[in-house]
Amino acid sequence: MKRLIVAGLTASLLSACSNAIVPAAPEPVGSRAPAPRSQSSYPAPRESTVPVRQPTPSTPMLPMPGQPTPAGVTTAAAAGLVAGPPIASLPVPADDAAAALSAFRTSCTALVRRTDVSGLTRGADWQPACDAARQASDRDALGFFARWFESVQIADGKAFATGYYEPEIAGSRTRGGAYQTPVYAKPKDLVEVDLGLFSADLKGKRIRGRVDGASFVPYYDRTQIEEGALAGRGLEIAYAADPVEFFFLQIQGSGRLRLPDGGVMRIGYDSQNGREYTGIGALMRQRGLLTPGQASMQGLMGWIRSNGQAGTDLMRENKSFVFFRELTGPGPLGAMGVPVVGGASVAADPKFIPLGAPVFLSMDRADANGLWIAQDTGGAIKGANRVDTFWGAGDTARATAGGMAARGTAFLLLPAGTLARLQGGMPRVEPSPLP
């Protein structure tokens, strides 16, 4: 699921805004559809029977001696690498290693063809490991990684991990009854512009908008879309029963619609309107609206539901709006175009962790520990050693992701010989547990 605006659930809700380049706002388009119903008429959500999972404490490994990421550094190659511990010494349970090996195999087709923007590897560097992965035994998965990879640490190795999941909400393919909130496909007039084509200083920066006469203007924001800017275009692929639940599904970037006939329709990220993402949790915290312990998805939803129009207005302060497509194959799909796997996939910043690369986490909560494969991205997942762990679908996944906030140490696994090529080799130092 390419989650342009998405980070770990709690982190993205509490973050203030993205760093996107967004032009000045367009003139209002006015209301083209009936105003949304009041919050008091929202259907009662399906309550999860599983509370937010409480963390099991864990003692992370000490990182290797290294320097913090220098200010202004935007890639792993520029941040600096140090050699990590021998992979065979890493505490990875056999089942976790096997799940990581399976996810790595799935990534290989895209991995060997991708341009690695981190500056660490070339597509061909991964080919030997990918060839070996096809024949590797799941029973010797950690041995496979030990033979074909080496561990490195990016900068000081200090890691932060959040969590995300695939939400499931009530929805319908047709409008009627409680199902009134449109799930829109990507509009044809949404245009993405590569600013690097106009100035070398803007290389890598993009904006989205629409053409209005002879001008390129920002695309409609959340308020304009909810008030009917896209109505009548035939873009509706489904309808959600609960606007609040759908708002949070947009933050996740993909999810499942529970249909009236008992079936499931899976939807995934297709695009976004180009407007800045604003974390409503940060706004609520700044305004003193959150009580201690309320800064969770459940707490934010409760406040929105109980505050009527003020809740609607708060959601609309996040001008970002996500467009979806129906997913009919395996999934949900990550930014690599392959299915992400609960307990095995993480979202990462591809400028610091190559998509498809294995990542070992040793954190202060046990759930996050182990070997993961970077297969997704997220708008708030930026910088060295920042990851977002994926937990699958369902109440247990929701409970784990909703409470995930772990700190510790990260080691990146790269094809054997990469460090020697980049730095001329350096000695390994055994890490030790914190006292």
C-alpha positions in Angstrom: 0.0 0.0 0.0 1.7 3.1 -1.0 0.9 5.3 1.9 1.9 8.8 0.8 0.4 10.5 3.8 0.7 7.5 6.1 3.0 6.7 8.9 2.6 4.5 11.9 -0.8 5.1 13.1 0.0 7.0 16.3 2.9 8.9 14.7 0.9 10.1 11.7 -2.0 11.1 13.8 0.2 13.2 16.1 2.5 14.7 13.4 1.7 18.2 12.4 2.1 18.3 8.7 4.1 17.0 5.8 6.9 18.8 4.0 5.2 18.7 0.6 5.4 21.6 -1.8 1.9 22.9 -2.1 0.8 26.0 -4.1 -1.6 28.6 -2.8 -5.1 27.4 -2.2 -7.7 27.7 -5.1 -10.9 29.6 -4.9 -13.7 27.6 -3.2 -15.8 25.6 -5.5 -18.9 25.8 -3.4 -21.2 23.0 -2.4 -22.2 20.7 -5.2 -23.8 17.9 -3.1 -25.9 17.8 0.0 -24.0 18.7 3.1 -22.7 15.8 5.1 -24.9 14.6 7.9 -24.2 15.7 11.4 -21.9 13.6 13.5 -24.8 12.6 15.8 -26.3 10.6 13.0 -23.2 8.5 12.3 -23.8 4.8 12.7 -22.3 3.2 15.7 -18.9 1.7 14.7 -18.2 -2.0 15.2 -16.3 -2.0 18.5 -13.1 -4.0 18.7 -13.1 -6.5 21.4 -9.3 -6.4 21.7 -7.8 -3.4 23.7 -4.6 -1.7 22.6 -1.9 -4.2 23.2 0.3 -3.4 26.2 4.0 -3.6 25.5 6.2 -6.4 26.7 9.5 -4.8 27.8 12.7 -5.9 26.1 16.3 -4.9 26.4 17.7 -3.7 23.0 21.2 -4.3 21.8 23.6 -1.5 22.0 24.4 0.1 18.7 27.8 0.2 17.2 29.8 3.4 17.9 28.6 5.8 15.3 27.7 9.5 14.7 24.1 10.9 14.6 22.8 11.7 11.2 24.2 15.1 10.3 21.7 17.8 9.7 20.7 18.1 6.1 21.8 14.6 5.1 19.1 12.9 2.9 20.6 9.5 2.1 22.1 6.6 3.9 25.3 6.8 1.9 25.8 10.4 3.1 24.8 9.6 6.7 27.6 7.1 7.0 27.8 3.3 7.7 29.5 1.2 10.2 29.8 -2.5 10.3 27.2 -4.4 12.3 27.4 -7.7 14.2 27.6 -11.1 12.4 24.1 -12.0 11.2 24.4 -15.5 12.7 24.7 -14.0 16.1 21.4 -12.0 15.9 18.6 -13.3 18.1 16.0 -14.2 15.3 13.5 -17.0 16.0 13.3 -19.6 13.2 9.7 -18.8 12.4 10.5 -15.1 12.1 13.5 -15.8 9.8 11.4 -18.0 7.6 8.7 -15.3 7.3 11.4 -12.8 6.4 12.9 -15.1 3.8 9.4 -15.6 2.2 8.9 -11.8 2.0 12.4 -11.3 0.6 11.7 -13.8 -2.2 8.5 -11.9 -3.1 10.5 -8.7 -3.3 13.2 -10.0 -5.5 11.6 -9.4 -8.9 11.2 -5.7 -8.1 14.4 -5.4 -6.0 16.8 -6.3 -8.8 15.2 -3.8 -11.1 14.7 -0.8 -8.8 17.0 2.2 -8.6 18.3 2.4 -5.1 18.0 6.0 -4.1 19.8 5.4 -0.8 23.1 5.3 -2.7 24.0 2.0 -1.1 23.4 -0.7 -3.7 22.8 -1.4 -7.4 20.1 -3.8 -8.7 22.7 -6.3 -9.7 24.1 -6.5 -6.2 20.9 -8.3 -5.1 20.9 -10.9 -7.9 23.1 -13.5 -6.2 21.0 -13.5 -3.0 17.8 -13.5 -4.9 18.9 -16.5 -7.0 19.9 -18.3 -3.8 16.6 -17.5 -2.1 14.6 -19.5 -4.6 16.4 -22.7 -3.4 16.9 -21.8 0.2 15.2 -23.9 2.9 12.8 -22.1 5.3 14.3 -24.3 8.0 17.7 -22.6 7.5 16.4 -19.1 6.8 18.8 -17.3 9.2 21.6 -19.3 7.7 20.6 -18.0 4.3 20.8 -14.4 5.5 24.1 -15.1 7.2 25.7 -16.5 4.0 24.5 -13.9 1.6 24.3 -10.7 3.6 26.3 -8.5 6.0 24.8 -6.2 8.6 25.6 -2.5 8.7 24.4 0.3 10.9 23.3 3.6 9.4 24.7 6.6 11.4 24.2 6.0 15.1 21.7 3.1 14.6 19.1 4.6 17.0 15.8 3.3 15.7 12.1 4.2 16.2 9.3 1.9 15.2 5.6 2.5 15.0 2.9 0.2 13.6 0.2 0.1 11.0 -2.5 -2.4 9.9 -5.1 -3.1 7.3 -8.4 -1.6 8.7 -11.8 -3.1 8.0 -14.9 -0.9 8.0 -18.5 -1.3 6.8 -19.0 -0.4 3.2 -21.1 -1.1 0.1 -20.5 -1.0 -3.7 -23.7 1.0 -4.0 -25.1 4.0 -2.3 -28.1 3.6 0.0 -29.1 3.5 3.7 -26.2 4.1 5.9 -23.7 3.9 3.1 -23.4 7.5 2.1 -19.6 8.4 2.2 -18.0 8.1 -1.3 -14.8 6.2 -1.8 -13.3 7.9 -4.8 -11.0 6.6 -7.5 -8.2 8.8 -8.8 -9.7 11.7 -10.9 -8.5 12.1 -14.4 -7.9 15.8 -13.9 -5.4 15.2 -11.1 -2.0 16.0 -12.5 1.4 15.3 -11.0 4.3 17.5 -12.0 8.0 16.7 -11.5 9.6 20.0 -10.5 13.0 18.6 -11.3 12.2 19.0 -14.9 12.1 22.8 -14.4 15.0 23.3 -12.0 17.9 21.2 -10.8 17.4 22.6 -7.3 14.0 21.0 -7.2 15.1 17.5 -8.3 13.1 14.8 -6.5 10.2 17.2 -5.6 6.8 16.8 -7.1 3.5 18.6 -6.8 -0.1 17.6 -7.7 -2.8 19.9 -8.9 -5.2 20.5 -11.8 -5.3 22.6 -14.9 -7.8 25.5 -14.7 -7.9 27.3 -18.0 -4.3 28.4 -18.6 -3.2 28.0 -14.9 -2.0 25.0 -12.9 -3.7 25.3 -9.5 -3.9 23.1 -6.3 -6.3 20.2 -6.4 -9.5 20.3 -4.3 -9.0 19.9 -0.6 -10.8 17.6 1.8 -13.6 20.1 2.5 -14.2 20.8 -1.2 -14.3 17.1 -2.0 -16.6 16.2 0.8 -18.9 19.1 -0.2 -19.2 17.7 -3.7 -16.3 18.9 -5.9 -16.1 15.4 -7.5 -19.8 14.5 -7.5 -21.3 13.4 -10.7 -18.1 12.2 -12.3 -18.7 8.5 -11.8 -15.6 8.2 -9.6 -17.3 6.4 -6.7 -16.0 2.8 -6.4 -17.8 2.2 -3.1 -19.5 3.9 -0.2 -18.5 3.8 3.5 -21.1 3.6 6.3 -19.1 5.8 8.7 -17.2 9.0 7.6 -15.1 8.9 10.8 -13.9 5.3 10.2 -13.2 6.1 6.5 -11.1 9.2 7.6 -8.9 6.9 9.6 -8.8 4.3 6.8 -7.4 7.1 4.5 -4.7 7.7 7.0 -3.8 4.0 6.8 -3.8 4.2 3.0 -5.7 0.9 2.3 -8.2 -1.4 3.9 -11.1 -3.7 3.7 -14.8 -2.9 3.2 -17.2 -5.3 4.9 -20.0 -5.6 2.4 -23.7 -6.0 3.3 -23.7 -9.6 1.8 -20.9 -10.6 4.1 -18.2 -10.3 1.4 -15.1 -8.2 1.6 -13.9 -5.5 -0.9 -10.3 -4.6 -0.6 -9.2 -1.1 -1.5 -5.7 0.3 -1.9 -4.0 3.6 -2.3 -4.1 5.0 -5.9 -3.2 8.7 -5.4 -3.6 11.7 -3.2 -4.8 15.3 -3.8 -1.4 16.9 -3.2 -2.5 18.8 -0.2 -0.4 18.8 3.0 -1.1 16.1 5.5 -2.0 17.5 9.0 -2.1 15.1 12.0 -5.3 16.0 13.9 -3.8 14.5 17.0 -1.1 17.2 17.0 -3.7 19.9 16.7 -5.8 18.4 19.5 -2.7 18.2 21.7 -1.7 21.8 21.0 -5.2 22.9 21.8 -5.4 21.0 25.0 -8.2 18.7 23.8 -6.6 15.4 24.7 -6.6 14.0 28.2 -3.8 11.7 29.3 -4.0 8.4 27.5 -6.4 9.7 24.9 -3.8 10.1 22.1 -4.7 6.9 20.3 -6.9 6.2 17.3 -9.8 5.1 19.6 -9.4 8.2 21.8 -9.4 10.6 18.8 -12.4 8.9 17.2 -14.3 9.2 20.5 -13.6 12.9 20.7 -14.7 13.4 17.1 -17.9 11.5 17.5 -18.9 13.3 20.7 -18.2 16.8 19.3 -20.5 17.1 16.3 -19.6 19.8 13.8 -16.4 20.6 15.7 -15.3 17.0 15.0 -16.1 17.4 11.3 -14.2 20.7 11.2 -11.2 19.1 12.9 -11.0 16.3 10.3 -11.2 18.9 7.6 -8.1 20.7 8.9 -6.3 17.7 7.3 -6.7 18.9 3.7 -5.1 15.7 2.3 -7.5 13.3 0.6 -6.6 9.8 -0.6 -8.0 8.2 -3.7 -8.4 4.4 -4.0 -8.6 1.5 -6.4 -10.1 -1.9 -5.8 -7.5 -4.6 -5.1 -8.5 -8.0 -6.6 -5.2 -9.9 -6.2 -3.1 -10.8 -3.1 -2.4 -7.9 -0.8 -2.4 -5.3 0.5 0.3 -4.1 -1.8 3.2 -2.1 -0.6 5.2 0.6 -2.4 7.2 -2.1 -4.2 4.0 -3.4 -5.8 4.1 -6.7 -3.8 1.9 -7.8 -0.9 3.0 -6.7 2.5 2.9 -9.4 5.2 1.8 -9.0 8.8 4.7 -9.4 11.2 7.3 -9.5 8.3 7.0 -6.2 6.4 7.9 -2.7 7.4 7.6 0.7 5.8 10.8 2.7 5.6 12.3 5.8 4.0 13.9 4.4 0.7 16.5 7.1 0.9 17.9 5.4 3.9 16.7 1.8 3.6 16.6 0.2 0.1 13.1 -1.2 -0.5 13.3 -5.0 -0.4 16.2 -5.0 2.0 16.1 -7.0 5.3 16.2 -4.9 8.5 16.9 -6.3 12.0 15.3 -4.5 14.9 16.3 -4.9 18.6 13.8 -2.7 20.5 12.6 -1.9 23.9 9.3 -3.8 23.3 9.4 -7.4 22.2 6.7 -7.2 19.5 9.0 -5.2 17.2 12.1 -7.4 17.6 13.3 -9.5 14.8 14.0 -9.6 11.1 11.7 -7.5 8.8 11.7 -6.7 5.0 11.3 -3.1 3.9 8.4 -3.3 1.4 6.5 -0.1 1.9 6.8 3.6 2.4 5.0 6.3 4.5 4.7 10.0 4.4 5.9 10.4 8.0 8.4 7.6 7.8 11.4 9.7 7.1 15.1 9.5 8.0 17.6 6.9 9.1 16.4 3.9 11.2 12.8 5.0 11.2 10.4 2.1 10.4 6.7 1.4 10.5 5.9 -2.3 11.3 2.9 -3.9 9.5 0.6 -6.2 11.5 -2.0 -7.5 9.0 -5.8 -7.2 9.4 -8.3 -7.7 12.2 -8.7 -6.7 15.8 -5.4 -8.1 17.0 -3.5 -6.3 14.3 -5.3 -3.1 15.1 -4.5 -3.5 18.9 -0.8 -4.2 18.2 -0.4 -1.4 15.7 -2.3 1.1 17.7 0.0 0.7 20.7 3.3 0.3 18.8 6.0 2.9 19.7 9.4 1.3 20.2 12.9 2.6 20.5 16.1 0.7 20.1 18.7 -0.3 17.5 18.4 -1.2 13.8 20.9 -3.0 11.6 20.4 -3.1 7.8 21.3 -6.2 5.9 23.0 -5.6 2.6 24.5 -8.0 0.0 27.8 -9.4 1.3 30.7 -7.2 0.1 28.7 -4.0 -0.1 30.5 -2.3 2.8 33.9 -3.1 1.3 32.8 -1.6 -2.0 31.5 1.5 -0.3 34.2 2.1 2.3 37.1 -0.2 1.7 36.1 -2.5 4.6 36.1 -2.1 8.3 36.3 -4.4 11.4 33.2 -5.8 13.0 32.5 -5.1 16.7 30.3 -7.3 18.8 27.4 -5.5 20.3 26.4 -6.0 23.9 23.1 -5.8 25.7 22.2 -2.7 27.7 23.0 -3.0 31.4 
